[in-house]
Amino acid sequence: MKVYVDTNIVVASIVDTHVHYGRCKPLMDDIGAGKYQGFISAHGLTEIYSVMTRTPFVPRFRPIDVWQILSDDILPALQLVSLSNSDYRSIVEDCASMGFVSGRVHDLVHLRAAEKAGCQRIYTFDVRGFQALAPSLSNRIVMPH
C-alpha cells in the first residue's frame, strides 16, 4: 500500500520525547521495512529540516545531526514527490479562490503530492484541516494508531 506522511508524522517519529513518538515510530519503521511504500513531498523534506533545527527539543538537534538522520533513516524510507511549476501555480490559485491563508498552502502541497503519488493513506495529525482542504481525499486521511 502507498502511504503519504505529513511532516508532523516524520518529526514525531524522530524525537523520542515527542508526545506522538509511540504512534509514529512504528509507522515509520513499517515503511522502512517495506511493509508500506512511503512518500513525502520534496517540500516536506525542507519542512522537516526547518522544524528539527528550530524547535527547542532537549537536547537540541544540530543541523548536521538533522541531515544525518534524514540521509540515513528518512530518505531511504520515503520517496520524494516533486511537483511541477503548474502544480504550484494551481495550489496557490486554489488557496486564493477558496480564501485560505497562511500555512494552508503548505498543507495543499502535501495533499497534491499524496494525490500525485497515488497514495491510499495520508497520515497527519491535522486530519480535519486536511479533510477540509481536500474533501475528495477525506476517507484516506488518518492519524497513525
Chimera marker file (.cmm) of the C-alpha trace (Angstrom):
<marker_set name="trace">
<marker id="1" x="0.000" y="0.000" z="0.000" r="1" g="1" b="0" radius="0.5"/>
<marker id="2" x="1.200" y="3.511" z="-0.819" r="1" g="1" b="0" radius="0.5"/>
<marker id="3" x="1.176" y="5.853" z="2.185" r="1" g="1" b="0" radius="0.5"/>
<marker id="4" x="1.941" y="9.540" z="2.459" r="1" g="1" b="0" radius="0.5"/>
<marker id="5" x="3.334" y="11.015" z="5.668" r="1" g="1" b="0" radius="0.5"/>
<marker id="6" x="2.947" y="14.640" z="6.682" r="1" g="1" b="0" radius="0.5"/>
<marker id="7" x="5.907" y="16.464" z="8.174" r="1" g="1" b="0" radius="0.5"/>
<marker id="8" x="4.438" y="16.194" z="11.689" r="1" g="1" b="0" radius="0.5"/>
<marker id="9" x="4.480" y="12.383" z="11.455" r="1" g="1" b="0" radius="0.5"/>
<marker id="10" x="8.153" y="12.246" z="10.486" r="1" g="1" b="0" radius="0.5"/>
<marker id="11" x="9.228" y="14.735" z="13.168" r="1" g="1" b="0" radius="0.5"/>
<marker id="12" x="7.313" y="12.826" z="15.851" r="1" g="1" b="0" radius="0.5"/>
<marker id="13" x="8.986" y="9.577" z="14.740" r="1" g="1" b="0" radius="0.5"/>
<marker id="14" x="12.450" y="11.104" z="15.165" r="1" g="1" b="0" radius="0.5"/>
<marker id="15" x="12.078" y="12.839" z="18.540" r="1" g="1" b="0" radius="0.5"/>
<marker id="16" x="11.767" y="10.126" z="21.179" r="1" g="1" b="0" radius="0.5"/>
<marker id="17" x="10.374" y="12.616" z="23.743" r="1" g="1" b="0" radius="0.5"/>
<marker id="18" x="7.619" y="13.762" z="21.357" r="1" g="1" b="0" radius="0.5"/>
<marker id="19" x="4.095" y="13.096" z="22.647" r="1" g="1" b="0" radius="0.5"/>
<marker id="20" x="3.265" y="11.140" z="19.455" r="1" g="1" b="0" radius="0.5"/>
<marker id="21" x="6.543" y="9.220" z="19.153" r="1" g="1" b="0" radius="0.5"/>
<marker id="22" x="4.867" y="5.930" z="20.155" r="1" g="1" b="0" radius="0.5"/>
<marker id="23" x="2.311" y="6.305" z="17.361" r="1" g="1" b="0" radius="0.5"/>
<marker id="24" x="4.681" y="7.490" z="14.631" r="1" g="1" b="0" radius="0.5"/>
<marker id="25" x="7.852" y="5.480" z="15.144" r="1" g="1" b="0" radius="0.5"/>
<marker id="26" x="6.162" y="2.110" z="14.423" r="1" g="1" b="0" radius="0.5"/>
<marker id="27" x="4.602" y="3.524" z="11.240" r="1" g="1" b="0" radius="0.5"/>
<marker id="28" x="7.945" y="4.835" z="10.020" r="1" g="1" b="0" radius="0.5"/>
<marker id="29" x="9.603" y="1.526" z="10.977" r="1" g="1" b="0" radius="0.5"/>
<marker id="30" x="6.985" y="-0.333" z="8.904" r="1" g="1" b="0" radius="0.5"/>
<marker id="31" x="7.674" y="1.966" z="5.956" r="1" g="1" b="0" radius="0.5"/>
<marker id="32" x="11.425" y="1.461" z="6.359" r="1" g="1" b="0" radius="0.5"/>
<marker id="33" x="10.940" y="-2.311" z="6.483" r="1" g="1" b="0" radius="0.5"/>
<marker id="34" x="8.968" y="-2.246" z="3.231" r="1" g="1" b="0" radius="0.5"/>
<marker id="35" x="5.552" y="-3.074" z="4.697" r="1" g="1" b="0" radius="0.5"/>
<marker id="36" x="4.277" y="0.134" z="3.061" r="1" g="1" b="0" radius="0.5"/>
<marker id="37" x="5.587" y="2.242" z="0.212" r="1" g="1" b="0" radius="0.5"/>
<marker id="38" x="6.180" y="5.658" z="1.803" r="1" g="1" b="0" radius="0.5"/>
<marker id="39" x="6.018" y="9.098" z="0.198" r="1" g="1" b="0" radius="0.5"/>
<marker id="40" x="6.533" y="12.733" z="1.176" r="1" g="1" b="0" radius="0.5"/>
<marker id="41" x="6.671" y="15.888" z="-0.905" r="1" g="1" b="0" radius="0.5"/>
<marker id="42" x="10.089" y="17.286" z="-1.718" r="1" g="1" b="0" radius="0.5"/>
<marker id="43" x="8.870" y="20.398" z="0.098" r="1" g="1" b="0" radius="0.5"/>
<marker id="44" x="8.168" y="18.194" z="3.139" r="1" g="1" b="0" radius="0.5"/>
<marker id="45" x="11.853" y="17.352" z="3.353" r="1" g="1" b="0" radius="0.5"/>
<marker id="46" x="12.688" y="21.040" z="3.801" r="1" g="1" b="0" radius="0.5"/>
<marker id="47" x="9.884" y="21.399" z="6.362" r="1" g="1" b="0" radius="0.5"/>
<marker id="48" x="11.315" y="18.548" z="8.421" r="1" g="1" b="0" radius="0.5"/>
<marker id="49" x="14.752" y="20.176" z="8.391" r="1" g="1" b="0" radius="0.5"/>
<marker id="50" x="13.237" y="23.536" z="9.357" r="1" g="1" b="0" radius="0.5"/>
<marker id="51" x="11.214" y="22.127" z="12.264" r="1" g="1" b="0" radius="0.5"/>
<marker id="52" x="14.029" y="19.930" z="13.555" r="1" g="1" b="0" radius="0.5"/>
<marker id="53" x="16.569" y="22.763" z="13.570" r="1" g="1" b="0" radius="0.5"/>
<marker id="54" x="14.339" y="25.493" z="15.052" r="1" g="1" b="0" radius="0.5"/>
<marker id="55" x="12.258" y="23.700" z="17.697" r="1" g="1" b="0" radius="0.5"/>
<marker id="56" x="13.895" y="23.762" z="21.128" r="1" g="1" b="0" radius="0.5"/>
<marker id="57" x="13.923" y="19.995" z="21.602" r="1" g="1" b="0" radius="0.5"/>
<marker id="58" x="16.009" y="18.758" z="24.533" r="1" g="1" b="0" radius="0.5"/>
<marker id="59" x="18.654" y="18.020" z="23.579" r="1" g="1" b="0" radius="0.5"/>
<marker id="60" x="18.714" y="20.354" z="20.586" r="1" g="1" b="0" radius="0.5"/>
<marker id="61" x="19.354" y="18.945" z="17.147" r="1" g="1" b="0" radius="0.5"/>
<marker id="62" x="22.350" y="20.419" z="15.369" r="1" g="1" b="0" radius="0.5"/>
<marker id="63" x="21.885" y="20.998" z="11.632" r="1" g="1" b="0" radius="0.5"/>
<marker id="64" x="24.455" y="18.332" z="10.748" r="1" g="1" b="0" radius="0.5"/>
<marker id="65" x="22.681" y="15.815" z="13.025" r="1" g="1" b="0" radius="0.5"/>
<marker id="66" x="19.360" y="16.534" z="11.321" r="1" g="1" b="0" radius="0.5"/>
<marker id="67" x="20.953" y="15.976" z="7.929" r="1" g="1" b="0" radius="0.5"/>
<marker id="68" x="22.459" y="12.691" z="9.168" r="1" g="1" b="0" radius="0.5"/>
<marker id="69" x="19.055" y="11.457" z="10.372" r="1" g="1" b="0" radius="0.5"/>
<marker id="70" x="17.425" y="12.495" z="7.105" r="1" g="1" b="0" radius="0.5"/>
<marker id="71" x="20.080" y="10.887" z="4.928" r="1" g="1" b="0" radius="0.5"/>
<marker id="72" x="20.421" y="7.674" z="6.973" r="1" g="1" b="0" radius="0.5"/>
<marker id="73" x="16.845" y="6.994" z="8.083" r="1" g="1" b="0" radius="0.5"/>
<marker id="74" x="14.241" y="9.115" z="6.327" r="1" g="1" b="0" radius="0.5"/>
<marker id="75" x="15.376" y="9.436" z="2.720" r="1" g="1" b="0" radius="0.5"/>
<marker id="76" x="15.965" y="5.694" z="2.252" r="1" g="1" b="0" radius="0.5"/>
<marker id="77" x="12.425" y="5.010" z="3.546" r="1" g="1" b="0" radius="0.5"/>
<marker id="78" x="10.433" y="7.709" z="1.755" r="1" g="1" b="0" radius="0.5"/>
<marker id="79" x="10.162" y="8.537" z="-1.910" r="1" g="1" b="0" radius="0.5"/>
<marker id="80" x="10.197" y="12.259" z="-2.589" r="1" g="1" b="0" radius="0.5"/>
<marker id="81" x="7.326" y="13.548" z="-4.707" r="1" g="1" b="0" radius="0.5"/>
<marker id="82" x="8.229" y="16.566" z="-6.817" r="1" g="1" b="0" radius="0.5"/>
<marker id="83" x="5.548" y="18.895" z="-8.030" r="1" g="1" b="0" radius="0.5"/>
<marker id="84" x="5.680" y="20.819" z="-11.289" r="1" g="1" b="0" radius="0.5"/>
<marker id="85" x="5.524" y="24.556" z="-11.774" r="1" g="1" b="0" radius="0.5"/>
<marker id="86" x="1.913" y="24.193" z="-12.886" r="1" g="1" b="0" radius="0.5"/>
<marker id="87" x="1.133" y="22.179" z="-9.728" r="1" g="1" b="0" radius="0.5"/>
<marker id="88" x="2.439" y="25.023" z="-7.543" r="1" g="1" b="0" radius="0.5"/>
<marker id="89" x="0.607" y="27.624" z="-9.572" r="1" g="1" b="0" radius="0.5"/>
<marker id="90" x="-2.626" y="25.633" z="-9.250" r="1" g="1" b="0" radius="0.5"/>
<marker id="91" x="-2.132" y="25.174" z="-5.489" r="1" g="1" b="0" radius="0.5"/>
<marker id="92" x="-1.712" y="28.914" z="-4.907" r="1" g="1" b="0" radius="0.5"/>
<marker id="93" x="-4.645" y="29.680" z="-7.191" r="1" g="1" b="0" radius="0.5"/>
<marker id="94" x="-6.806" y="27.157" z="-5.299" r="1" g="1" b="0" radius="0.5"/>
<marker id="95" x="-5.848" y="28.730" z="-1.964" r="1" g="1" b="0" radius="0.5"/>
<marker id="96" x="-6.697" y="32.193" z="-3.238" r="1" g="1" b="0" radius="0.5"/>
<marker id="97" x="-10.042" y="31.154" z="-4.727" r="1" g="1" b="0" radius="0.5"/>
<marker id="98" x="-11.041" y="29.306" z="-1.532" r="1" g="1" b="0" radius="0.5"/>
<marker id="99" x="-9.852" y="32.143" z="0.721" r="1" g="1" b="0" radius="0.5"/>
<marker id="100" x="-7.252" y="30.028" z="2.510" r="1" g="1" b="0" radius="0.5"/>
<marker id="101" x="-4.424" y="31.915" z="4.201" r="1" g="1" b="0" radius="0.5"/>
<marker id="102" x="-1.010" y="31.249" z="5.692" r="1" g="1" b="0" radius="0.5"/>
<marker id="103" x="0.227" y="27.672" z="6.115" r="1" g="1" b="0" radius="0.5"/>
<marker id="104" x="-2.782" y="26.096" z="4.446" r="1" g="1" b="0" radius="0.5"/>
<marker id="105" x="-0.851" y="26.451" z="1.200" r="1" g="1" b="0" radius="0.5"/>
<marker id="106" x="1.769" y="24.040" z="2.573" r="1" g="1" b="0" radius="0.5"/>
<marker id="107" x="-0.944" y="21.551" z="3.501" r="1" g="1" b="0" radius="0.5"/>
<marker id="108" x="-2.236" y="21.692" z="-0.073" r="1" g="1" b="0" radius="0.5"/>
<marker id="109" x="1.296" y="20.919" z="-1.295" r="1" g="1" b="0" radius="0.5"/>
<marker id="110" x="1.253" y="17.752" z="0.834" r="1" g="1" b="0" radius="0.5"/>
<marker id="111" x="-2.191" y="16.766" z="-0.398" r="1" g="1" b="0" radius="0.5"/>
<marker id="112" x="-1.316" y="17.353" z="-4.049" r="1" g="1" b="0" radius="0.5"/>
<marker id="113" x="1.865" y="15.280" z="-3.646" r="1" g="1" b="0" radius="0.5"/>
<marker id="114" x="-0.077" y="12.442" z="-1.994" r="1" g="1" b="0" radius="0.5"/>
<marker id="115" x="-2.613" y="12.516" z="-4.796" r="1" g="1" b="0" radius="0.5"/>
<marker id="116" x="0.116" y="12.630" z="-7.459" r="1" g="1" b="0" radius="0.5"/>
<marker id="117" x="1.822" y="9.582" z="-5.903" r="1" g="1" b="0" radius="0.5"/>
<marker id="118" x="-1.483" y="7.683" z="-5.786" r="1" g="1" b="0" radius="0.5"/>
<marker id="119" x="-1.386" y="7.140" z="-2.023" r="1" g="1" b="0" radius="0.5"/>
<marker id="120" x="-4.204" y="5.148" z="-0.442" r="1" g="1" b="0" radius="0.5"/>
<marker id="121" x="-3.470" y="6.575" z="3.040" r="1" g="1" b="0" radius="0.5"/>
<marker id="122" x="-2.389" y="10.066" z="4.083" r="1" g="1" b="0" radius="0.5"/>
<marker id="123" x="-1.057" y="10.208" z="7.642" r="1" g="1" b="0" radius="0.5"/>
<marker id="124" x="-1.219" y="13.507" z="9.524" r="1" g="1" b="0" radius="0.5"/>
<marker id="125" x="-2.196" y="14.918" z="12.910" r="1" g="1" b="0" radius="0.5"/>
<marker id="126" x="-4.185" y="17.643" z="11.135" r="1" g="1" b="0" radius="0.5"/>
<marker id="127" x="-6.930" y="15.316" z="9.868" r="1" g="1" b="0" radius="0.5"/>
<marker id="128" x="-9.732" y="17.896" z="9.987" r="1" g="1" b="0" radius="0.5"/>
<marker id="129" x="-7.634" y="20.564" z="8.303" r="1" g="1" b="0" radius="0.5"/>
<marker id="130" x="-6.533" y="18.224" z="5.523" r="1" g="1" b="0" radius="0.5"/>
<marker id="131" x="-10.074" y="16.935" z="5.016" r="1" g="1" b="0" radius="0.5"/>
<marker id="132" x="-11.390" y="20.499" z="4.749" r="1" g="1" b="0" radius="0.5"/>
<marker id="133" x="-8.823" y="21.240" z="2.043" r="1" g="1" b="0" radius="0.5"/>
<marker id="134" x="-9.434" y="18.044" z="0.084" r="1" g="1" b="0" radius="0.5"/>
<marker id="135" x="-12.886" y="16.570" z="0.750" r="1" g="1" b="0" radius="0.5"/>
<marker id="136" x="-12.421" y="14.129" z="-2.132" r="1" g="1" b="0" radius="0.5"/>
<marker id="137" x="-9.500" y="12.552" z="-0.226" r="1" g="1" b="0" radius="0.5"/>
<marker id="138" x="-11.114" y="12.574" z="3.227" r="1" g="1" b="0" radius="0.5"/>
<marker id="139" x="-11.528" y="8.824" z="3.539" r="1" g="1" b="0" radius="0.5"/>
<marker id="140" x="-7.753" y="8.426" z="3.001" r="1" g="1" b="0" radius="0.5"/>
<marker id="141" x="-6.684" y="10.995" z="5.634" r="1" g="1" b="0" radius="0.5"/>
<marker id="142" x="-5.960" y="9.401" z="9.020" r="1" g="1" b="0" radius="0.5"/>
<marker id="143" x="-3.835" y="9.603" z="12.161" r="1" g="1" b="0" radius="0.5"/>
<marker id="144" x="-1.414" y="6.804" z="12.968" r="1" g="1" b="0" radius="0.5"/>
<marker id="145" x="-2.725" y="4.474" z="15.681" r="1" g="1" b="0" radius="0.5"/>
<link id1="1" id2="2" r="1" g="1" b="0" radius="0.2"/>
<link id1="2" id2="3" r="1" g="1" b="0" radius="0.2"/>
<link id1="3" id2="4" r="1" g="1" b="0" radius="0.2"/>
<link id1="4" id2="5" r="1" g="1" b="0" radius="0.2"/>
<link id1="5" id2="6" r="1" g="1" b="0" radius="0.2"/>
<link id1="6" id2="7" r="1" g="1" b="0" radius="0.2"/>
<link id1="7" id2="8" r="1" g="1" b="0" radius="0.2"/>
<link id1="8" id2="9" r="1" g="1" b="0" radius="0.2"/>
<link id1="9" id2="10" r="1" g="1" b="0" radius="0.2"/>
<link id1="10" id2="11" r="1" g="1" b="0" radius="0.2"/>
<link id1="11" id2="12" r="1" g="1" b="0" radius="0.2"/>
<link id1="12" id2="13" r="1" g="1" b="0" radius="0.2"/>
<link id1="13" id2="14" r="1" g="1" b="0" radius="0.2"/>
<link id1="14" id2="15" r="1" g="1" b="0" radius="0.2"/>
<link id1="15" id2="16" r="1" g="1" b="0" radius="0.2"/>
<link id1="16" id2="17" r="1" g="1" b="0" radius="0.2"/>
<link id1="17" id2="18" r="1" g="1" b="0" radius="0.2"/>
<link id1="18" id2="19" r="1" g="1" b="0" radius="0.2"/>
<link id1="19" id2="20" r="1" g="1" b="0" radius="0.2"/>
<link id1="20" id2="21" r="1" g="1" b="0" radius="0.2"/>
<link id1="21" id2="22" r="1" g="1" b="0" radius="0.2"/>
<link id1="22" id2="23" r="1" g="1" b="0" radius="0.2"/>
<link id1="23" id2="24" r="1" g="1" b="0" radius="0.2"/>
<link id1="24" id2="25" r="1" g="1" b="0" radius="0.2"/>
<link id1="25" id2="26" r="1" g="1" b="0" radius="0.2"/>
<link id1="26" id2="27" r="1" g="1" b="0" radius="0.2"/>
<link id1="27" id2="28" r="1" g="1" b="0" radius="0.2"/>
<link id1="28" id2="29" r="1" g="1" b="0" radius="0.2"/>
<link id1="29" id2="30" r="1" g="1" b="0" radius="0.2"/>
<link id1="30" id2="31" r="1" g="1" b="0" radius="0.2"/>
<link id1="31" id2="32" r="1" g="1" b="0" radius="0.2"/>
<link id1="32" id2="33" r="1" g="1" b="0" radius="0.2"/>
<link id1="33" id2="34" r="1" g="1" b="0" radius="0.2"/>
<link id1="34" id2="35" r="1" g="1" b="0" radius="0.2"/>
<link id1="35" id2="36" r="1" g="1" b="0" radius="0.2"/>
<link id1="36" id2="37" r="1" g="1" b="0" radius="0.2"/>
<link id1="37" id2="38" r="1" g="1" b="0" radius="0.2"/>
<link id1="38" id2="39" r="1" g="1" b="0" radius="0.2"/>
<link id1="39" id2="40" r="1" g="1" b="0" radius="0.2"/>
<link id1="40" id2="41" r="1" g="1" b="0" radius="0.2"/>
<link id1="41" id2="42" r="1" g="1" b="0" radius="0.2"/>
<link id1="42" id2="43" r="1" g="1" b="0" radius="0.2"/>
<link id1="43" id2="44" r="1" g="1" b="0" radius="0.2"/>
<link id1="44" id2="45" r="1" g="1" b="0" radius="0.2"/>
<link id1="45" id2="46" r="1" g="1" b="0" radius="0.2"/>
<link id1="46" id2="47" r="1" g="1" b="0" radius="0.2"/>
<link id1="47" id2="48" r="1" g="1" b="0" radius="0.2"/>
<link id1="48" id2="49" r="1" g="1" b="0" radius="0.2"/>
<link id1="49" id2="50" r="1" g="1" b="0" radius="0.2"/>
<link id1="50" id2="51" r="1" g="1" b="0" radius="0.2"/>
<link id1="51" id2="52" r="1" g="1" b="0" radius="0.2"/>
<link id1="52" id2="53" r="1" g="1" b="0" radius="0.2"/>
<link id1="53" id2="54" r="1" g="1" b="0" radius="0.2"/>
<link id1="54" id2="55" r="1" g="1" b="0" radius="0.2"/>
<link id1="55" id2="56" r="1" g="1" b="0" radius="0.2"/>
<link id1="56" id2="57" r="1" g="1" b="0" radius="0.2"/>
<link id1="57" id2="58" r="1" g="1" b="0" radius="0.2"/>
<link id1="58" id2="59" r="1" g="1" b="0" radius="0.2"/>
<link id1="59" id2="60" r="1" g="1" b="0" radius="0.2"/>
<link id1="60" id2="61" r="1" g="1" b="0" radius="0.2"/>
<link id1="61" id2="62" r="1" g="1" b="0" radius="0.2"/>
<link id1="62" id2="63" r="1" g="1" b="0" radius="0.2"/>
<link id1="63" id2="64" r="1" g="1" b="0" radius="0.2"/>
<link id1="64" id2="65" r="1" g="1" b="0" radius="0.2"/>
<link id1="65" id2="66" r="1" g="1" b="0" radius="0.2"/>
<link id1="66" id2="67" r="1" g="1" b="0" radius="0.2"/>
<link id1="67" id2="68" r="1" g="1" b="0" radius="0.2"/>
<link id1="68" id2="69" r="1" g="1" b="0" radius="0.2"/>
<link id1="69" id2="70" r="1" g="1" b="0" radius="0.2"/>
<link id1="70" id2="71" r="1" g="1" b="0" radius="0.2"/>
<link id1="71" id2="72" r="1" g="1" b="0" radius="0.2"/>
<link id1="72" id2="73" r="1" g="1" b="0" radius="0.2"/>
<link id1="73" id2="74" r="1" g="1" b="0" radius="0.2"/>
<link id1="74" id2="75" r="1" g="1" b="0" radius="0.2"/>
<link id1="75" id2="76" r="1" g="1" b="0" radius="0.2"/>
<link id1="76" id2="77" r="1" g="1" b="0" radius="0.2"/>
<link id1="77" id2="78" r="1" g="1" b="0" radius="0.2"/>
<link id1="78" id2="79" r="1" g="1" b="0" radius="0.2"/>
<link id1="79" id2="80" r="1" g="1" b="0" radius="0.2"/>
<link id1="80" id2="81" r="1" g="1" b="0" radius="0.2"/>
<link id1="81" id2="82" r="1" g="1" b="0" radius="0.2"/>
<link id1="82" id2="83" r="1" g="1" b="0" radius="0.2"/>
<link id1="83" id2="84" r="1" g="1" b="0" radius="0.2"/>
<link id1="84" id2="85" r="1" g="1" b="0" radius="0.2"/>
<link id1="85" id2="86" r="1" g="1" b="0" radius="0.2"/>
<link id1="86" id2="87" r="1" g="1" b="0" radius="0.2"/>
<link id1="87" id2="88" r="1" g="1" b="0" radius="0.2"/>
<link id1="88" id2="89" r="1" g="1" b="0" radius="0.2"/>
<link id1="89" id2="90" r="1" g="1" b="0" radius="0.2"/>
<link id1="90" id2="91" r="1" g="1" b="0" radius="0.2"/>
<link id1="91" id2="92" r="1" g="1" b="0" radius="0.2"/>
<link id1="92" id2="93" r="1" g="1" b="0" radius="0.2"/>
<link id1="93" id2="94" r="1" g="1" b="0" radius="0.2"/>
<link id1="94" id2="95" r="1" g="1" b="0" radius="0.2"/>
<link id1="95" id2="96" r="1" g="1" b="0" radius="0.2"/>
<link id1="96" id2="97" r="1" g="1" b="0" radius="0.2"/>
<link id1="97" id2="98" r="1" g="1" b="0" radius="0.2"/>
<link id1="98" id2="99" r="1" g="1" b="0" radius="0.2"/>
<link id1="99" id2="100" r="1" g="1" b="0" radius="0.2"/>
<link id1="100" id2="101" r="1" g="1" b="0" radius="0.2"/>
<link id1="101" id2="102" r="1" g="1" b="0" radius="0.2"/>
<link id1="102" id2="103" r="1" g="1" b="0" radius="0.2"/>
<link id1="103" id2="104" r="1" g="1" b="0" radius="0.2"/>
<link id1="104" id2="105" r="1" g="1" b="0" radius="0.2"/>
<link id1="105" id2="106" r="1" g="1" b="0" radius="0.2"/>
<link id1="106" id2="107" r="1" g="1" b="0" radius="0.2"/>
<link id1="107" id2="108" r="1" g="1" b="0" radius="0.2"/>
<link id1="108" id2="109" r="1" g="1" b="0" radius="0.2"/>
<link id1="109" id2="110" r="1" g="1" b="0" radius="0.2"/>
<link id1="110" id2="111" r="1" g="1" b="0" radius="0.2"/>
<link id1="111" id2="112" r="1" g="1" b="0" radius="0.2"/>
<link id1="112" id2="113" r="1" g="1" b="0" radius="0.2"/>
<link id1="113" id2="114" r="1" g="1" b="0" radius="0.2"/>
<link id1="114" id2="115" r="1" g="1" b="0" radius="0.2"/>
<link id1="115" id2="116" r="1" g="1" b="0" radius="0.2"/>
<link id1="116" id2="117" r="1" g="1" b="0" radius="0.2"/>
<link id1="117" id2="118" r="1" g="1" b="0" radius="0.2"/>
<link id1="118" id2="119" r="1" g="1" b="0" radius="0.2"/>
<link id1="119" id2="120" r="1" g="1" b="0" radius="0.2"/>
<link id1="120" id2="121" r="1" g="1" b="0" radius="0.2"/>
<link id1="121" id2="122" r="1" g="1" b="0" radius="0.2"/>
<link id1="122" id2="123" r="1" g="1" b="0" radius="0.2"/>
<link id1="123" id2="124" r="1" g="1" b="0" radius="0.2"/>
<link id1="124" id2="125" r="1" g="1" b="0" radius="0.2"/>
<link id1="125" id2="126" r="1" g="1" b="0" radius="0.2"/>
<link id1="126" id2="127" r="1" g="1" b="0" radius="0.2"/>
<link id1="127" id2="128" r="1" g="1" b="0" radius="0.2"/>
<link id1="128" id2="129" r="1" g="1" b="0" radius="0.2"/>
<link id1="129" id2="130" r="1" g="1" b="0" radius="0.2"/>
<link id1="130" id2="131" r="1" g="1" b="0" radius="0.2"/>
<link id1="131" id2="132" r="1" g="1" b="0" radius="0.2"/>
<link id1="132" id2="133" r="1" g="1" b="0" radius="0.2"/>
<link id1="133" id2="134" r="1" g="1" b="0" radius="0.2"/>
<link id1="134" id2="135" r="1" g="1" b="0" radius="0.2"/>
<link id1="135" id2="136" r="1" g="1" b="0" radius="0.2"/>
<link id1="136" id2="137" r="1" g="1" b="0" radius="0.2"/>
<link id1="137" id2="138" r="1" g="1" b="0" radius="0.2"/>
<link id1="138" id2="139" r="1" g="1" b="0" radius="0.2"/>
<link id1="139" id2="140" r="1" g="1" b="0" radius="0.2"/>
<link id1="140" id2="141" r="1" g="1" b="0" radius="0.2"/>
<link id1="141" id2="142" r="1" g="1" b="0" radius="0.2"/>
<link id1="142" id2="143" r="1" g="1" b="0" radius="0.2"/>
<link id1="143" id2="144" r="1" g="1" b="0" radius="0.2"/>
<link id1="144" id2="145" r="1" g="1" b="0" radius="0.2"/>
</marker_set>
